[in-house]
Amino acid sequence: MKASTNILVALYNILKRNSTVLTPIYKSNGAPNAAGDSLEFFIKDMFCTGASQYFYEHEKNNVYAEYLSWTGDSSHFPDFIVKGGVGVEPKKINNKSIGNLALNSSYPKDYIYPDSQNIPGPELLRENENWDKKEIIYVVGNLDKTSNKLFSLWMVYGNTFIADKSVYLNIIEEIRTAVAKTNATLSKSKELARAIGIDPLRHSNLRVRGMYELNHPAFVFRQYIDDKNHVFPKDATQINVVMLKKDFLQLEKEEVSPDLTDFYNKGKLLKKEILLPDPNDLNNKIESVILYGYTN
């Protein structure tokens, strides 16, 4: 199944819109959505061409249905999934901080799989698609709450800086093994571990919950941006995209991908090929691409 949209579409729509002011979204009864939803709606709108013209959630959802197989809820990861394409997880920060991102109980993911932690089951998806794995894009927006405008926006593929799922699953198994060596009884649980009867009389239990964090993409990737070519207007929003070179070359061939030439020619978008450390092999480098531009 061909992807209905992709990150280059989102990048094009952001640059064409030339603004990252997050506007209020309203429910069908006229009540505003929670302020924290604003970035999620903005990113969905940029992936789903045409959605940004609407201010009511139900109107946007009609457009999302054309592009997305999953539009998200509070119980599953990621925030949305493109039909035939990637999963996307936005994270909003209300200042210029590039401190760690809180992922809560979901460990960082380079890809998502049908059996990944907290992934919506096939009964919840809009498409009847057989898939082995999908790329995951972490989107991080730093927001100026005074103006409701983004200071910066990073859209980064997980496979550029996150290790294989086996790394995290092995750590979980090590934790469970350690708990199992105590006098307590290890119980089956979706948590990292749950031990029954940790005291001599077995009156108390232990629940081990994961609370994961991930480095901000700016902390990881800003070193690769060439400052000599990075002279953007002072109050502009910096837009940054990082992906493997092979993924970028493949995206350029997709029918839905837009022509970014005009933005390159006007200096609103720059592209640089870089070598990144392999998240799974410190002795290896992976060919990657970083796109960086701005909106007013």
ZADO-1210 file (C-alpha; in nm, 4 decimals, padded with zeros to 6 digits):
<atoms>
<atom x="00.0000" y="00.0000" z="00.0000" code="MET" pos="1"/>
<atom x="00.1391" y="00.3400" z="-00.1017" code="LYS" pos="2"/>
<atom x="00.1660" y="00.6061" z="00.1641" code="ALA" pos="3"/>
<atom x="-00.1120" y="00.8648" z="00.1538" code="SER" pos="4"/>
<atom x="00.1230" y="01.1394" z="00.2743" code="THR" pos="5"/>
<atom x="00.4736" y="01.1781" z="00.4158" code="ASN" pos="6"/>
<atom x="00.7122" y="01.4085" z="00.6005" code="ILE" pos="7"/>
<atom x="00.8064" y="01.6007" z="00.2845" code="LEU" pos="8"/>
<atom x="00.4390" y="01.6871" z="00.2382" code="VAL" pos="9"/>
<atom x="00.4281" y="01.8108" z="00.5964" code="ALA" pos="10"/>
<atom x="00.7468" y="02.0138" z="00.5477" code="LEU" pos="11"/>
<atom x="00.6121" y="02.1678" z="00.2272" code="TYR" pos="12"/>
<atom x="00.2832" y="02.2630" z="00.3936" code="ASN" pos="13"/>
<atom x="00.4633" y="02.4212" z="00.6902" code="ILE" pos="14"/>
<atom x="00.6899" y="02.6295" z="00.4670" code="LEU" pos="15"/>
<atom x="00.4016" y="02.7266" z="00.2394" code="LYS" pos="16"/>
<atom x="00.1872" y="02.8267" z="00.5382" code="ARG" pos="17"/>
<atom x="00.4830" y="03.0393" z="00.6533" code="ASN" pos="18"/>
<atom x="00.3612" y="03.0476" z="01.0123" code="SER" pos="19"/>
<atom x="00.3775" y="02.8194" z="01.3144" code="THR" pos="20"/>
<atom x="00.1253" y="03.0069" z="01.5274" code="VAL" pos="21"/>
<atom x="-00.0908" y="02.7371" z="01.6878" code="LEU" pos="22"/>
<atom x="-00.4560" y="02.8320" z="01.6601" code="THR" pos="23"/>
<atom x="-00.7398" y="02.7098" z="01.8878" code="PRO" pos="24"/>
<atom x="-00.9362" y="02.4033" z="01.7763" code="ILE" pos="25"/>
<atom x="-01.3034" y="02.3724" z="01.8676" code="TYR" pos="26"/>
<atom x="-01.5269" y="02.0755" z="01.9334" code="LYS" pos="27"/>
<atom x="-01.8594" y="02.0429" z="01.7512" code="SER" pos="28"/>
<atom x="-02.0386" y="02.2101" z="02.0435" code="ASN" pos="29"/>
<atom x="-01.8140" y="02.5147" z="02.0156" code="GLY" pos="30"/>
<atom x="-01.6023" y="02.4346" z="02.3215" code="ALA" pos="31"/>
<atom x="-01.2256" y="02.4720" z="02.2731" code="PRO" pos="32"/>
<atom x="-01.0017" y="02.1662" z="02.2877" code="ASN" pos="33"/>
<atom x="-00.7384" y="02.1418" z="02.5581" code="ALA" pos="34"/>
<atom x="-00.4472" y="02.3778" z="02.4981" code="ALA" pos="35"/>
<atom x="-00.2094" y="02.0820" z="02.4934" code="GLY" pos="36"/>
<atom x="-00.3810" y="01.9480" z="02.1799" code="ASP" pos="37"/>
<atom x="-00.2738" y="02.2434" z="01.9634" code="SER" pos="38"/>
<atom x="00.0588" y="02.1000" z="01.8445" code="LEU" pos="39"/>
<atom x="-00.0949" y="01.7601" z="01.7702" code="GLU" pos="40"/>
<atom x="-00.3627" y="01.9190" z="01.5512" code="PHE" pos="41"/>
<atom x="-00.1057" y="02.1421" z="01.3788" code="PHE" pos="42"/>
<atom x="00.1159" y="01.8453" z="01.2862" code="ILE" pos="43"/>
<atom x="-00.1801" y="01.6393" z="01.1662" code="LYS" pos="44"/>
<atom x="-00.2928" y="01.9355" z="00.9559" code="ASP" pos="45"/>
<atom x="00.0492" y="01.9613" z="00.7933" code="MET" pos="46"/>
<atom x="00.0525" y="01.5910" z="00.7037" code="PHE" pos="47"/>
<atom x="-00.3108" y="01.6041" z="00.5888" code="CYS" pos="48"/>
<atom x="-00.3305" y="01.8685" z="00.3167" code="THR" pos="49"/>
<atom x="-00.6491" y="02.0730" z="00.3417" code="GLY" pos="50"/>
<atom x="-00.7216" y="02.0146" z="00.7109" code="ALA" pos="51"/>
<atom x="-00.5761" y="02.3467" z="00.8280" code="SER" pos="52"/>
<atom x="-00.8607" y="02.5463" z="00.6721" code="GLN" pos="53"/>
<atom x="-01.1019" y="02.4082" z="00.9339" code="TYR" pos="54"/>
<atom x="-01.1318" y="02.5166" z="01.2977" code="PHE" pos="55"/>
<atom x="-01.3704" y="02.2466" z="01.4223" code="TYR" pos="56"/>
<atom x="-01.2416" y="01.9050" z="01.5224" code="GLU" pos="57"/>
<atom x="-01.5123" y="01.7092" z="01.3407" code="HIS" pos="58"/>
<atom x="-01.4371" y="01.8942" z="01.0153" code="GLU" pos="59"/>
<atom x="-01.0668" y="01.8215" z="01.0499" code="LYS" pos="60"/>
<atom x="-01.1444" y="01.4559" z="01.1235" code="ASN" pos="61"/>
<atom x="-01.3184" y="01.4276" z="00.7869" code="ASN" pos="62"/>
<atom x="-00.9907" y="01.5248" z="00.6168" code="VAL" pos="63"/>
<atom x="-00.7782" y="01.3124" z="00.8508" code="TYR" pos="64"/>
<atom x="-00.9835" y="01.0081" z="00.7473" code="ALA" pos="65"/>
<atom x="-00.8466" y="01.0451" z="00.3936" code="GLU" pos="66"/>
<atom x="-00.4830" y="01.0306" z="00.5056" code="TYR" pos="67"/>
<atom x="-00.4613" y="00.8577" z="00.8431" code="LEU" pos="68"/>
<atom x="-00.5353" y="00.5041" z="00.9556" code="SER" pos="69"/>
<atom x="-00.5110" y="00.6092" z="01.3223" code="TRP" pos="70"/>
<atom x="-00.5844" y="00.9542" z="01.4664" code="THR" pos="71"/>
<atom x="-00.4872" y="00.8843" z="01.8265" code="GLY" pos="72"/>
<atom x="-00.6243" y="00.8638" z="02.1785" code="ASP" pos="73"/>
<atom x="-00.4867" y="00.8845" z="02.5323" code="SER" pos="74"/>
<atom x="-00.4181" y="00.5091" z="02.5629" code="SER" pos="75"/>
<atom x="-00.2094" y="00.4248" z="02.2576" code="HIS" pos="76"/>
<atom x="00.1161" y="00.5120" z="02.0840" code="PHE" pos="77"/>
<atom x="00.1834" y="00.6935" z="01.8523" code="PRO" pos="78"/>
<atom x="-00.0364" y="01.0026" z="01.8201" code="ASP" pos="79"/>
<atom x="-00.1274" y="00.9150" z="01.4617" code="PHE" pos="80"/>
<atom x="-00.0396" y="00.6707" z="01.1838" code="ILE" pos="81"/>
<atom x="-00.0369" y="00.7522" z="00.8129" code="VAL" pos="82"/>
<atom x="-00.2181" y="00.5135" z="00.5802" code="LYS" pos="83"/>
<atom x="00.0540" y="00.2977" z="00.4270" code="GLY" pos="84"/>
<atom x="00.3155" y="00.5150" z="00.5971" code="GLY" pos="85"/>
<atom x="00.4801" y="00.6296" z="00.9172" code="VAL" pos="86"/>
<atom x="00.3708" y="00.6729" z="01.2755" code="GLY" pos="87"/>
<atom x="00.4077" y="01.0222" z="01.4232" code="VAL" pos="88"/>
<atom x="00.4474" y="01.1227" z="01.7885" code="GLU" pos="89"/>
<atom x="00.4432" y="01.4991" z="01.8658" code="PRO" pos="90"/>
<atom x="00.5882" y="01.6386" z="02.1902" code="LYS" pos="91"/>
<atom x="00.5317" y="02.0008" z="02.3001" code="LYS" pos="92"/>
<atom x="00.7658" y="02.1981" z="02.5276" code="ILE" pos="93"/>
<atom x="00.6505" y="02.5350" z="02.6627" code="ASN" pos="94"/>
<atom x="00.9863" y="02.7161" z="02.6423" code="ASN" pos="95"/>
<atom x="01.3219" y="02.6999" z="02.4619" code="LYS" pos="96"/>
<atom x="01.4488" y="02.4122" z="02.6749" code="SER" pos="97"/>
<atom x="01.6256" y="02.1242" z="02.5058" code="ILE" pos="98"/>
<atom x="01.6055" y="01.9048" z="02.8131" code="GLY" pos="99"/>
<atom x="01.4980" y="01.5409" z="02.8001" code="ASN" pos="100"/>
<atom x="01.1550" y="01.4479" z="02.6655" code="LEU" pos="101"/>
<atom x="00.9271" y="01.2495" z="02.8946" code="ALA" pos="102"/>
<atom x="00.8014" y="00.9348" z="02.7190" code="LEU" pos="103"/>
<atom x="00.6348" y="00.7942" z="03.0321" code="ASN" pos="104"/>
<atom x="00.5769" y="00.4183" z="03.0032" code="SER" pos="105"/>
<atom x="00.6650" y="00.3852" z="02.6326" code="SER" pos="106"/>
<atom x="01.0310" y="00.3112" z="02.5676" code="TYR" pos="107"/>
<atom x="01.1924" y="00.4960" z="02.2702" code="PRO" pos="108"/>
<atom x="01.1262" y="00.3342" z="01.9341" code="LYS" pos="109"/>
<atom x="01.3254" y="00.3234" z="01.6127" code="ASP" pos="110"/>
<atom x="01.0329" y="00.1545" z="01.4381" code="TYR" pos="111"/>
<atom x="00.6870" y="00.0405" z="01.5380" code="ILE" pos="112"/>
<atom x="00.5624" y="-00.3148" z="01.4872" code="TYR" pos="113"/>
<atom x="00.2130" y="-00.4648" z="01.5049" code="PRO" pos="114"/>
<atom x="00.3016" y="-00.6070" z="01.8484" code="ASP" pos="115"/>
<atom x="00.4827" y="-00.2963" z="01.9774" code="SER" pos="116"/>
<atom x="00.4039" y="-00.1604" z="02.3212" code="GLN" pos="117"/>
<atom x="00.0717" y="00.0350" z="02.3261" code="ASN" pos="118"/>
<atom x="00.0210" y="00.0164" z="01.9477" code="ILE" pos="119"/>
<atom x="-00.3491" y="00.0235" z="01.8475" code="PRO" pos="120"/>
<atom x="-00.4726" y="-00.3154" z="01.7286" code="GLY" pos="121"/>
<atom x="-00.5934" y="-00.3787" z="01.3727" code="PRO" pos="122"/>
<atom x="-00.9544" y="-00.3438" z="01.4880" code="GLU" pos="123"/>
<atom x="-00.8865" y="00.0247" z="01.5640" code="LEU" pos="124"/>
<atom x="-00.7172" y="00.1126" z="01.2355" code="LEU" pos="125"/>
<atom x="-00.9017" y="00.2504" z="00.9343" code="ARG" pos="126"/>
<atom x="-00.7062" y="00.0383" z="00.6871" code="GLU" pos="127"/>
<atom x="-00.6802" y="-00.3336" z="00.6254" code="ASN" pos="128"/>
<atom x="-00.3055" y="-00.3225" z="00.5851" code="GLU" pos="129"/>
<atom x="-00.0608" y="-00.6042" z="00.6433" code="ASN" pos="130"/>
<atom x="00.2601" y="-00.4508" z="00.7729" code="TRP" pos="131"/>
<atom x="00.5729" y="-00.5796" z="00.9427" code="ASP" pos="132"/>
<atom x="00.7065" y="-00.2473" z="01.0656" code="LYS" pos="133"/>
<atom x="00.6697" y="00.1256" z="01.0137" code="LYS" pos="134"/>
<atom x="00.9083" y="00.4154" z="01.0628" code="GLU" pos="135"/>
<atom x="00.8287" y="00.6397" z="01.3592" code="ILE" pos="136"/>
<atom x="00.8823" y="01.0165" z="01.3538" code="ILE" pos="137"/>
<atom x="00.9283" y="01.2097" z="01.6782" code="TYR" pos="138"/>
<atom x="00.8110" y="01.5686" z="01.6372" code="VAL" pos="139"/>
<atom x="00.9238" y="01.8154" z="01.9032" code="VAL" pos="140"/>
<atom x="00.7922" y="02.1701" z="01.9121" code="GLY" pos="141"/>
<atom x="00.9207" y="02.4362" z="02.1507" code="ASN" pos="142"/>
<atom x="00.6383" y="02.6827" z="02.2068" code="LEU" pos="143"/>
<atom x="00.6330" y="03.0496" z="02.3077" code="ASP" pos="144"/>
<atom x="00.3183" y="03.0508" z="02.5240" code="LYS" pos="145"/>
<atom x="00.2900" y="03.4294" z="02.5037" code="THR" pos="146"/>
<atom x="00.2499" y="03.4397" z="02.1257" code="SER" pos="147"/>
<atom x="00.1428" y="03.0738" z="02.0833" code="ASN" pos="148"/>
<atom x="00.4109" y="03.0496" z="01.8153" code="LYS" pos="149"/>
<atom x="00.6753" y="02.7791" z="01.7939" code="LEU" pos="150"/>
<atom x="01.0346" y="02.8766" z="01.8619" code="PHE" pos="151"/>
<atom x="01.1482" y="02.5676" z="01.6747" code="SER" pos="152"/>
<atom x="01.0192" y="02.2416" z="01.5324" code="LEU" pos="153"/>
<atom x="01.2144" y="01.9168" z="01.4945" code="TRP" pos="154"/>
<atom x="01.0801" y="01.6214" z="01.2938" code="MET" pos="155"/>
<atom x="01.3177" y="01.3289" z="01.3353" code="VAL" pos="156"/>
<atom x="01.2974" y="00.9652" z="01.2315" code="TYR" pos="157"/>
<atom x="01.3491" y="00.7332" z="01.5285" code="GLY" pos="158"/>
<atom x="01.5920" y="00.5144" z="01.3338" code="ASN" pos="159"/>
<atom x="01.8433" y="00.8023" z="01.3178" code="THR" pos="160"/>
<atom x="01.9160" y="00.8027" z="01.6922" code="PHE" pos="161"/>
<atom x="01.7202" y="00.5298" z="01.8743" code="ILE" pos="162"/>
<atom x="01.8445" y="00.1735" z="01.9211" code="ALA" pos="163"/>
<atom x="01.6717" y="-00.1457" z="01.8144" code="ASP" pos="164"/>
<atom x="01.3811" y="-00.2589" z="02.0317" code="LYS" pos="165"/>
<atom x="01.5886" y="-00.5550" z="02.1544" code="SER" pos="166"/>
<atom x="01.8005" y="-00.3153" z="02.3624" code="VAL" pos="167"/>
<atom x="01.4982" y="-00.2029" z="02.5622" code="TYR" pos="168"/>
<atom x="01.3382" y="-00.5462" z="02.5805" code="LEU" pos="169"/>
<atom x="01.6643" y="-00.6924" z="02.7128" code="ASN" pos="170"/>
<atom x="01.6763" y="-00.4327" z="02.9905" code="ILE" pos="171"/>
<atom x="01.3172" y="-00.5126" z="03.0827" code="ILE" pos="172"/>
<atom x="01.4030" y="-00.8827" z="03.0955" code="GLU" pos="173"/>
<atom x="01.7050" y="-00.8124" z="03.3158" code="GLU" pos="174"/>
<atom x="01.4843" y="-00.6204" z="03.5590" code="ILE" pos="175"/>
<atom x="01.2313" y="-00.9027" z="03.5734" code="ARG" pos="176"/>
<atom x="01.5057" y="-01.1596" z="03.6220" code="THR" pos="177"/>
<atom x="01.6501" y="-00.9600" z="03.9114" code="ALA" pos="178"/>
<atom x="01.3085" y="-00.9326" z="04.0784" code="VAL" pos="179"/>
<atom x="01.2472" y="-01.3056" z="04.0249" code="ALA" pos="180"/>
<atom x="01.5634" y="-01.3865" z="04.2255" code="LYS" pos="181"/>
<atom x="01.4049" y="-01.2478" z="04.5420" code="THR" pos="182"/>
<atom x="01.1667" y="-01.4398" z="04.7676" code="ASN" pos="183"/>
<atom x="00.8729" y="-01.2699" z="04.6012" code="ALA" pos="184"/>
<atom x="00.6603" y="-01.4284" z="04.3286" code="THR" pos="185"/>
<atom x="00.6902" y="-01.2613" z="03.9886" code="LEU" pos="186"/>
<atom x="00.3447" y="-01.2049" z="03.8423" code="SER" pos="187"/>
<atom x="00.2619" y="-01.1560" z="03.4745" code="LYS" pos="188"/>
<atom x="00.2149" y="-00.7869" z="03.4066" code="SER" pos="189"/>
<atom x="00.2402" y="-00.5215" z="03.1354" code="LYS" pos="190"/>
<atom x="00.4583" y="-00.3264" z="03.3782" code="GLU" pos="191"/>
<atom x="00.8336" y="-00.3803" z="03.3937" code="LEU" pos="192"/>
<atom x="00.7752" y="-00.6206" z="03.6800" code="ALA" pos="193"/>
<atom x="00.5190" y="-00.7035" z="03.9453" code="ARG" pos="194"/>
<atom x="00.6286" y="-00.9011" z="04.2517" code="ALA" pos="195"/>
<atom x="00.3823" y="-01.0555" z="04.4952" code="ILE" pos="196"/>
<atom x="00.4821" y="-01.0882" z="04.8597" code="GLY" pos="197"/>
<atom x="00.8081" y="-00.8988" z="04.8975" code="ILE" pos="198"/>
<atom x="00.7972" y="-00.9077" z="05.2806" code="ASP" pos="199"/>
<atom x="00.8295" y="-01.2169" z="05.5079" code="PRO" pos="200"/>
<atom x="00.4538" y="-01.2358" z="05.5697" code="LEU" pos="201"/>
<atom x="00.3766" y="-01.1605" z="05.2023" code="ARG" pos="202"/>
<atom x="00.1517" y="-00.8703" z="05.2904" code="HIS" pos="203"/>
<atom x="00.3090" y="-00.6258" z="05.0413" code="SER" pos="204"/>
<atom x="00.3736" y="-00.6263" z="04.6696" code="ASN" pos="205"/>
<atom x="00.6097" y="-00.4411" z="04.4368" code="LEU" pos="206"/>
<atom x="00.5124" y="-00.2824" z="04.1055" code="ARG" pos="207"/>
<atom x="00.7988" y="-00.1668" z="03.8842" code="VAL" pos="208"/>
<atom x="00.6916" y="00.0885" z="03.6275" code="ARG" pos="209"/>
<atom x="00.8991" y="00.2302" z="03.3448" code="GLY" pos="210"/>
<atom x="00.9362" y="00.6068" z="03.3077" code="MET" pos="211"/>
<atom x="01.1466" y="00.6664" z="02.9970" code="TYR" pos="212"/>
<atom x="01.3135" y="00.9826" z="02.8726" code="GLU" pos="213"/>
<atom x="01.4651" y="01.0717" z="02.5363" code="LEU" pos="214"/>
<atom x="01.7193" y="01.3366" z="02.4431" code="ASN" pos="215"/>
<atom x="01.5724" y="01.6400" z="02.2682" code="HIS" pos="216"/>
<atom x="01.6571" y="01.6217" z="01.8948" code="PRO" pos="217"/>
<atom x="01.8199" y="01.9657" z="01.9184" code="ALA" pos="218"/>
<atom x="02.0630" y="01.8262" z="02.1750" code="PHE" pos="219"/>
<atom x="02.1498" y="01.5380" z="01.9404" code="VAL" pos="220"/>
<atom x="02.1492" y="01.6995" z="01.5958" code="PHE" pos="221"/>
<atom x="02.2101" y="02.0756" z="01.6122" code="ARG" pos="222"/>
<atom x="02.5854" y="02.0104" z="01.5867" code="GLN" pos="223"/>
<atom x="02.5296" y="01.8990" z="01.2265" code="TYR" pos="224"/>
<atom x="02.3732" y="02.2256" z="01.1137" code="ILE" pos="225"/>
<atom x="02.6184" y="02.4470" z="00.9292" code="ASP" pos="226"/>
<atom x="02.5993" y="02.7837" z="01.1072" code="ASP" pos="227"/>
<atom x="02.7552" y="02.9609" z="00.8103" code="LYS" pos="228"/>
<atom x="02.4440" y="02.8808" z="00.6085" code="ASN" pos="229"/>
<atom x="02.2057" y="02.9040" z="00.8999" code="HIS" pos="230"/>
<atom x="02.1468" y="03.2804" z="00.9123" code="VAL" pos="231"/>
<atom x="01.7684" y="03.2947" z="00.9358" code="PHE" pos="232"/>
<atom x="01.5580" y="03.5943" z="01.0452" code="PRO" pos="233"/>
<atom x="01.5829" y="03.6629" z="01.4189" code="LYS" pos="234"/>
<atom x="01.2220" y="03.5878" z="01.5132" code="ASP" pos="235"/>
<atom x="01.1693" y="03.3068" z="01.2632" code="ALA" pos="236"/>
<atom x="01.0694" y="02.9533" z="01.3605" code="THR" pos="237"/>
<atom x="01.3420" y="02.7048" z="01.2788" code="GLN" pos="238"/>
<atom x="01.2147" y="02.3895" z="01.1067" code="ILE" pos="239"/>
<atom x="01.4434" y="02.0843" z="01.1098" code="ASN" pos="240"/>
<atom x="01.3992" y="01.7387" z="00.9589" code="VAL" pos="241"/>
<atom x="01.6394" y="01.4451" z="01.0064" code="VAL" pos="242"/>
<atom x="01.6167" y="01.1098" z="00.8260" code="MET" pos="243"/>
<atom x="01.8331" y="00.8383" z="00.6747" code="LEU" pos="244"/>
<atom x="01.9586" y="00.9217" z="00.3266" code="LYS" pos="245"/>
<atom x="01.8019" y="00.6074" z="00.1821" code="LYS" pos="246"/>
<atom x="01.4652" y="00.7088" z="00.3242" code="ASP" pos="247"/>
<atom x="01.4973" y="01.0597" z="00.1815" code="PHE" pos="248"/>
<atom x="01.5820" y="00.9277" z="-00.1660" code="LEU" pos="249"/>
<atom x="01.2845" y="00.6918" z="-00.1484" code="GLN" pos="250"/>
<atom x="01.0484" y="00.9692" z="-00.0379" code="LEU" pos="251"/>
<atom x="01.1537" y="01.1901" z="-00.3278" code="GLU" pos="252"/>
<atom x="01.0277" y="00.9175" z="-00.5640" code="LYS" pos="253"/>
<atom x="00.6839" y="00.8898" z="-00.4054" code="GLU" pos="254"/>
<atom x="00.3952" y="01.0329" z="-00.6061" code="GLU" pos="255"/>
<atom x="00.2616" y="01.2345" z="-00.3135" code="VAL" pos="256"/>
<atom x="00.5948" y="01.4091" z="-00.2486" code="SER" pos="257"/>
<atom x="00.5976" y="01.7798" z="-00.3385" code="PRO" pos="258"/>
<atom x="00.8658" y="01.9788" z="-00.5194" code="ASP" pos="259"/>
<atom x="01.0728" y="02.1719" z="-00.2637" code="LEU" pos="260"/>
<atom x="01.2933" y="02.3430" z="-00.5237" code="THR" pos="261"/>
<atom x="01.1389" y="02.6859" z="-00.4781" code="ASP" pos="262"/>
<atom x="01.2163" y="02.6850" z="-00.1045" code="PHE" pos="263"/>
<atom x="01.5757" y="02.5772" z="-00.1730" code="TYR" pos="264"/>
<atom x="01.6184" y="02.8540" z="-00.4314" code="ASN" pos="265"/>
<atom x="01.4806" y="03.1212" z="-00.1980" code="LYS" pos="266"/>
<atom x="01.7054" y="03.0123" z="00.0891" code="GLY" pos="267"/>
<atom x="01.4116" y="02.9166" z="00.3073" code="LYS" pos="268"/>
<atom x="01.5281" y="02.5549" z="00.3144" code="LEU" pos="269"/>
<atom x="01.8744" y="02.4006" z="00.3169" code="LEU" pos="270"/>
<atom x="01.9797" y="02.0375" z="00.2801" code="LYS" pos="271"/>
<atom x="02.2946" y="01.8781" z="00.4153" code="LYS" pos="272"/>
<atom x="02.4158" y="01.5193" z="00.3933" code="GLU" pos="273"/>
<atom x="02.5664" y="01.4000" z="00.7215" code="ILE" pos="274"/>
<atom x="02.7097" y="01.0869" z="00.8812" code="LEU" pos="275"/>
<atom x="02.5410" y="00.9874" z="01.2078" code="LEU" pos="276"/>
<atom x="02.6578" y="00.7342" z="01.4665" code="PRO" pos="277"/>
<atom x="02.4773" y="00.4053" z="01.4182" code="ASP" pos="278"/>
<atom x="02.2439" y="00.3625" z="01.7196" code="PRO" pos="279"/>
<atom x="02.3206" y="-00.0115" z="01.7181" code="ASN" pos="280"/>
<atom x="02.6926" y="-00.0117" z="01.6324" code="ASP" pos="281"/>
<atom x="02.9298" y="00.2522" z="01.7682" code="LEU" pos="282"/>
<atom x="03.1888" y="00.1544" z="01.5058" code="ASN" pos="283"/>
<atom x="02.9559" y="00.2329" z="01.2184" code="ASN" pos="284"/>
<atom x="02.8199" y="00.5513" z="01.0593" code="LYS" pos="285"/>
<atom x="02.4913" y="00.5872" z="00.8741" code="ILE" pos="286"/>
<atom x="02.4369" y="00.8186" z="00.5776" code="GLU" pos="287"/>
<atom x="02.1665" y="01.0689" z="00.6679" code="SER" pos="288"/>
<atom x="02.0117" y="01.3958" z="00.5568" code="VAL" pos="289"/>
<atom x="01.9227" y="01.7032" z="00.7604" code="ILE" pos="290"/>
<atom x="01.6864" y="01.9625" z="00.6156" code="LEU" pos="291"/>
<atom x="01.6673" y="02.2946" z="00.7955" code="TYR" pos="292"/>
<atom x="01.4654" y="02.6021" z="00.7102" code="GLY" pos="293"/>
<atom x="01.2375" y="02.8608" z="00.8623" code="TYR" pos="294"/>
<atom x="00.8971" y="03.0216" z="00.8659" code="THR" pos="295"/>
<atom x="00.8155" y="03.3769" z="00.9696" code="ASN" pos="296"/>
</atoms>
